[in-house]
Amino acid sequence: MYKMEGMSWRTVCLLVLCIMPLLHSAAAIRFVIDREECFSHNVEYEGDTVHVSFVVIKADTPWHYSEDGVDLVVKDPNGAQVQDSRDKTSDKFEFIVQKRGVHRFCFTNKSPYHETIDFDVHVGHFSYFDQHAKDEHFAPLFEQIAKLDEALYNIQFEQHWLEAQTDRQAILNENMSRRAVHKALLESAALIAASVIQVYLLRRLFERKLGTSRV
């Protein structure tokens, strides 16, 4: 069997399978918010990069369209604010973890309507830094695998963001089309009603004139 710097391909594959689950931490959820909703996410290492995105998909009423958005406040395990986003219908940002532990992500909805929000969190971490591998052949391998894994999950993060944006735009277009149809129907009904009233008034006017002429 072919050897690679003292390690077999079987060993390499085994190493990949062992460390892949340790390279990332991600969570994505779509939920309905009334006034306030909070989520917790544990970050195990200081210095990790946390990627966050959210999109307000729709309001819980077909006639409502607003760009007011929602507020998102991120707090560290000590309760200190580390990031915030105000009055946004969508946003995407990242921050470096200064204190490992449970971080809280709290949304506030200022709209009187229920809002559907797509929320995504991805923690980027290179686990090989914490393994302190002594073999000089392992460290470069772990580094390349970690970088590849992070790149793949960044692509998935961006895809999720774009899909949420597409869903929001599709719902907005559908609501605008529905409102346009309803408006056209109401205008047509109003025009027909006005025409009927005009015909009725003209007939009454002619009947009165005809009665006056006979007298």
C-alpha positions as semicolon CSV with decimal commas, in nm:
position;residue;x (nm);y (nm);z (nm)
1;M;0,000;0,000;0,000
2;Y;0,122;0,348;-0,089
3;K;0,254;0,551;0,208
4;M;0,230;0,930;0,243
5;E;0,506;1,069;0,464
6;G;0,490;0,768;0,693
7;M;0,108;0,750;0,702
8;S;-0,116;0,523;0,495
9;W;-0,416;0,655;0,305
10;R;-0,634;0,451;0,540
11;T;-0,488;0,639;0,835
12;V;-0,551;0,971;0,661
13;C;-0,914;0,880;0,593
14;L;-0,959;0,772;0,955
15;L;-0,815;1,103;1,076
16;V;-1,050;1,297;0,850
17;L;-1,353;1,108;0,979
18;C;-1,244;1,162;1,337
19;I;-1,186;1,537;1,323
20;M;-1,459;1,646;1,079
21;P;-1,734;1,657;1,347
22;L;-1,512;1,883;1,559
23;L;-1,450;2,150;1,299
24;H;-1,776;2,339;1,302
25;S;-2,085;2,432;1,497
26;A;-2,392;2,561;1,314
27;A;-2,761;2,619;1,377
28;A;-3,036;2,740;1,146
29;I;-3,400;2,792;1,233
30;R;-3,712;2,955;1,089
31;F;-3,958;3,080;1,351
32;V;-4,253;3,314;1,407
33;I;-4,204;3,604;1,649
34;D;-4,471;3,805;1,827
35;R;-4,283;4,058;2,042
36;E;-3,952;3,906;2,161
37;E;-3,773;3,577;2,110
38;C;-3,430;3,470;2,240
39;F;-3,200;3,182;2,145
40;S;-2,885;3,048;2,310
41;H;-2,577;2,904;2,139
42;N;-2,274;2,765;2,317
43;V;-1,932;2,871;2,186
44;E;-1,659;2,651;2,331
45;Y;-1,346;2,844;2,238
46;E;-1,230;3,203;2,268
47;G;-1,111;3,351;1,940
48;D;-1,370;3,165;1,732
49;T;-1,553;3,360;1,462
50;V;-1,933;3,358;1,487
51;H;-2,121;3,421;1,161
52;V;-2,481;3,540;1,201
53;S;-2,755;3,609;0,947
54;F;-3,129;3,666;0,956
55;V;-3,405;3,755;0,711
56;V;-3,760;3,867;0,789
57;I;-3,942;3,636;0,548
58;K;-4,296;3,769;0,583
59;A;-4,556;3,939;0,802
60;D;-4,856;3,744;0,924
61;T;-5,103;3,948;0,715
62;P;-5,144;3,962;0,336
63;W;-5,206;4,338;0,337
64;H;-4,903;4,442;0,540
65;Y;-4,580;4,559;0,382
66;S;-4,321;4,735;0,595
67;E;-3,949;4,803;0,596
68;D;-3,937;4,863;0,973
69;G;-3,762;4,532;1,036
70;V;-3,663;4,381;1,372
71;D;-3,387;4,430;1,630
72;L;-3,126;4,165;1,711
73;V;-2,900;4,198;2,016
74;V;-2,618;3,951;2,087
75;K;-2,485;3,913;2,442
76;D;-2,190;3,715;2,577
77;P;-2,204;3,477;2,881
78;N;-2,154;3,775;3,115
79;G;-2,453;3,959;2,966
80;A;-2,240;4,219;2,789
81;Q;-2,362;4,329;2,445
82;V;-2,120;4,223;2,173
83;Q;-2,324;4,300;1,859
84;D;-2,657;4,453;1,761
85;S;-2,865;4,512;1,449
86;R;-3,149;4,764;1,458
87;D;-3,459;4,800;1,238
88;K;-3,339;4,556;0,971
89;T;-3,545;4,327;0,751
90;S;-3,225;4,132;0,684
91;D;-2,867;4,146;0,804
92;K;-2,546;3,944;0,807
93;F;-2,244;4,001;1,032
94;E;-1,968;3,824;1,225
95;F;-1,779;3,879;1,549
96;I;-1,483;3,731;1,737
97;V;-1,565;3,551;2,062
98;Q;-1,394;3,716;2,359
99;K;-1,557;3,500;2,627
100;R;-1,638;3,135;2,568
101;G;-1,973;3,004;2,687
102;V;-2,342;3,047;2,609
103;H;-2,421;3,349;2,392
104;R;-2,777;3,484;2,367
105;F;-2,939;3,613;2,048
106;C;-3,253;3,816;2,123
107;F;-3,494;3,941;1,855
108;T;-3,744;4,221;1,915
109;N;-4,040;4,276;1,682
110;K;-4,177;4,632;1,685
111;S;-4,448;4,554;1,430
112;P;-4,806;4,482;1,549
113;Y;-4,801;4,173;1,326
114;H;-4,637;3,834;1,374
115;E;-4,320;3,806;1,166
116;T;-4,155;3,493;1,023
117;I;-3,775;3,508;1,058
118;D;-3,505;3,286;0,911
119;F;-3,209;3,281;1,153
120;D;-2,867;3,118;1,101
121;V;-2,559;3,091;1,326
122;H;-2,227;2,934;1,226
123;V;-1,919;2,912;1,449
124;G;-1,587;2,884;1,270
125;H;-1,319;2,700;1,467
126;F;-0,993;2,528;1,369
127;S;-0,985;2,238;1,613
128;Y;-0,631;2,135;1,528
129;F;-0,498;2,429;1,732
130;D;-0,623;2,259;2,049
131;Q;-0,493;1,912;1,978
132;H;-0,124;1,994;2,022
133;A;-0,018;1,723;1,778
134;K;0,352;1,643;1,816
135;D;0,398;1,468;1,482
136;E;0,513;1,729;1,230
137;H;0,313;1,553;0,956
138;F;-0,021;1,584;1,137
139;A;-0,036;1,961;1,189
140;P;-0,031;2,060;0,818
141;L;-0,290;1,793;0,740
142;F;-0,522;1,911;1,016
143;E;-0,475;2,270;0,902
144;Q;-0,573;2,199;0,541
145;I;-0,874;1,991;0,644
146;A;-0,991;2,259;0,886
147;K;-0,957;2,531;0,622
148;L;-1,145;2,321;0,367
149;D;-1,423;2,246;0,616
150;E;-1,458;2,613;0,711
151;A;-1,472;2,714;0,343
152;L;-1,745;2,458;0,275
153;Y;-1,956;2,574;0,566
154;N;-1,909;2,937;0,468
155;I;-2,051;2,845;0,126
156;Q;-2,348;2,674;0,294
157;F;-2,395;2,980;0,516
158;E;-2,406;3,208;0,212
159;Q;-2,644;2,971;0,030
160;H;-2,881;2,969;0,326
161;W;-2,872;3,350;0,335
162;L;-2,949;3,376;-0,037
163;E;-3,230;3,117;-0,014
164;A;-3,391;3,313;0,269
165;Q;-3,363;3,636;0,069
166;T;-3,520;3,460;-0,232
167;D;-3,808;3,330;-0,018
168;R;-3,871;3,679;0,118
169;Q;-3,872;3,836;-0,229
170;A;-4,104;3,565;-0,365
171;I;-4,354;3,624;-0,084
172;L;-4,335;4,002;-0,132
173;N;-4,394;3,964;-0,507
174;E;-4,688;3,731;-0,446
175;N;-4,844;3,971;-0,195
176;M;-4,795;4,267;-0,429
177;S;-4,956;4,074;-0,716
178;R;-5,248;3,975;-0,495
179;R;-5,297;4,333;-0,380
180;A;-5,281;4,456;-0,740
181;V;-5,550;4,207;-0,842
182;H;-5,771;4,299;-0,548
183;K;-5,725;4,669;-0,622
184;A;-5,820;4,616;-0,986
185;L;-6,131;4,420;-0,884
186;L;-6,234;4,690;-0,636
187;E;-6,181;4,962;-0,895
188;S;-6,387;4,766;-1,150
189;A;-6,663;4,710;-0,896
190;A;-6,663;5,080;-0,806
191;L;-6,677;5,177;-1,174
192;I;-6,970;4,939;-1,238
193;A;-7,152;5,070;-0,929
194;A;-7,099;5,430;-1,042
195;S;-7,229;5,345;-1,389
196;V;-7,541;5,178;-1,247
197;I;-7,606;5,479;-1,023
198;Q;-7,564;5,715;-1,319
199;V;-7,810;5,513;-1,532
200;Y;-8,059;5,507;-1,245
201;L;-8,033;5,882;-1,188
202;L;-8,066;5,955;-1,561
203;R;-8,380;5,738;-1,586
204;R;-8,533;5,912;-1,286
205;L;-8,448;6,248;-1,440
206;F;-8,608;6,156;-1,775
207;E;-8,915;6,014;-1,601
208;R;-8,964;6,337;-1,408
209;K;-8,921;6,550;-1,721
210;L;-9,163;6,325;-1,910
211;G;-9,421;6,349;-1,633
212;T;-9,385;6,729;-1,623
213;S;-9,433;6,752;-2,003
214;R;-9,756;6,544;-1,991
215;V;-9,903;6,773;-1,729
